[in-house]
Amino acid sequence: MKRTVRFGICALLLGVFASQPGWAQTGPLKVVATFSILADLVGNVGGDKIVVTTLVGPDADTHTYQPTPADARAVAEAKLLVTNGLGLEGWLDRLKGAANSRAAIVVASNGIKPLTMEEEEDDKAAASGQAKPGKPRRISDPHAWQSLANGQIYIANIVKGLVAADAPNADFYRQSGAAYAAQHAALDGKVKDMLASVPKAKRRVITTHDAFQYYGRAYDIAFIAPLGISTDNEPSAGDVAKLERQIKREKIKALFLENVTNGRLIEQIARDTGAVVGPPLFSDALSKPDEPASSYIKMFEHNTATLRDGMMKN
């Protein structure tokens, strides 16, 4: 379901910004990142040379986000706007238009071959009984950051964007990016080591929505989700019943909520099948600072340990 966001108020507010001279950079580079995971990646590369504003913060859902006038002001003032791409930020074009943005754009997923999945044209209407399912279509999975190899591509694109926007600090960005990418490469090996003890027959996980395809492809885990790629989808009763039969047949115990999704569906499935819901996974957003996934690297460490422990119960 597409949600309509009205930006009339934002546009009125921003008429002042658009007419003001002096947009030249003074002080740290002003950067806007569309959601918390991107903001952490950008912050680790840019360090004290930049100031990052995050539009969709910790524990918030980028799929269904509705921008605010404050977001439009931040985009209007930014010199660089870092986005995920792959259809994640469906509201972004309207926001940029309302902001009359002149920021350079970095699409962090550029160069990644996206995974795809089949989805009905109008699955939400079909699930509610308002319409028959539409013709299936192939859509790109936007959750490409759920692979550490892809994370290194994100870093390279961010470095390129920062260098272009702030040439005097180019060497800093390149060196910082290289050091940060090396941390990702090291963590990739650590994740594989952490999962090595899980037998192939146990590598099955149920999550709320289909956010872990890239993780599953990278680390040989089968993820099954009652929702599709977007949290705004709703499964039909038949789809849920089919999934519950599979859980019982295959004795899957690894059920997980995500920090950006409503837990009622997974809790219902757990009650119906006798499975136990594990600790939350962090898929589309980081946690708050005092929680276990407050950075991209901590997110991977937490998710991997949680998944390993859950799969061993299968």
Phi, psi and omega in degrees: 000132178268133179258133182271130180243127181264132185242019181302314180297316180301316183297320179296316179299323188274353175303324178297313182298316185294333184270353184276136174282179171080037179283356181302148186290132168227133183078196181301151179294131178273119183235138172247130173248140188289330179211171195297324181294316176297320181300321179293317178299314180296316181296324179291331177277316187278335178054220183277005177277351184225161168238122185254129170254131180257127179282309181253109191276191181304142176062017180251156189257112181293329181301319188248012185295144174240112184297159183243167173303325178296323176298316180297320177297318180297318179293323179297326184271346186285146172266338181222133179240119183255121182239163175278315187082196181060027175082008184291313188263075183296342182268357193288320182299319178296321179294316179298321179295317179297326182277351186050045189291136172249013182291145169291149185249131169248120173263103191296335182273001180306134179094351178269133174279110187288144168284155181231165173213160179268133180221146178290151179299324184221057186294329181292317178296320179296319181296327182274357181083007182276344182201161173282152178304141178279182178291131179300147177223155177267127178235152179283141175275118184279353189277045187293340179293348181280024170226129181292332174295318175294325177304324178290329174291319175304314181299315180300318179293322178294316177302313182300317180293319179294319179298317181293325183276338187214068186304323180302335180254022185302315182297321178299313182296319180295316181292318179296318179296319180297317180294320181290320177298325178296324175297321178295317180297319179294319180294326177303316176295321180295319179299315179299320178295319181296327183269353186298334183280352183273117179299151182303322182295340181263359188275063178225134186221141172254125174236170186293306179233167193277071185255358190241023177301316183292320176298314181298319179294320182290326190237016171060057177230138177267115177258134179236132184224135177290331175267165178274210182293325181261143175289351181276357176277161174226132179281154174283163177300323179295321178295319180295317179298319178297317179296320180296321177297319179296318179300315180293317182296318185265001177055048179278125179251346186275089176248135184222137166280166172240156184292344183253006186240158175286131186277356188297321183293312179296322178295322176297314180298321178297316179297319184287334187249348183083005177283164182246132179283127181273184178299158183293146170262156179248113188250301189252358182205152173284170175274175172293162188304327183268013180245173197283355183230051186277358174218166179301315181294316178296326177301313180295318180297314180295310182300319183294314179297319180294315179296316180302311182295322179292316182295329180294346177273349181295000000 
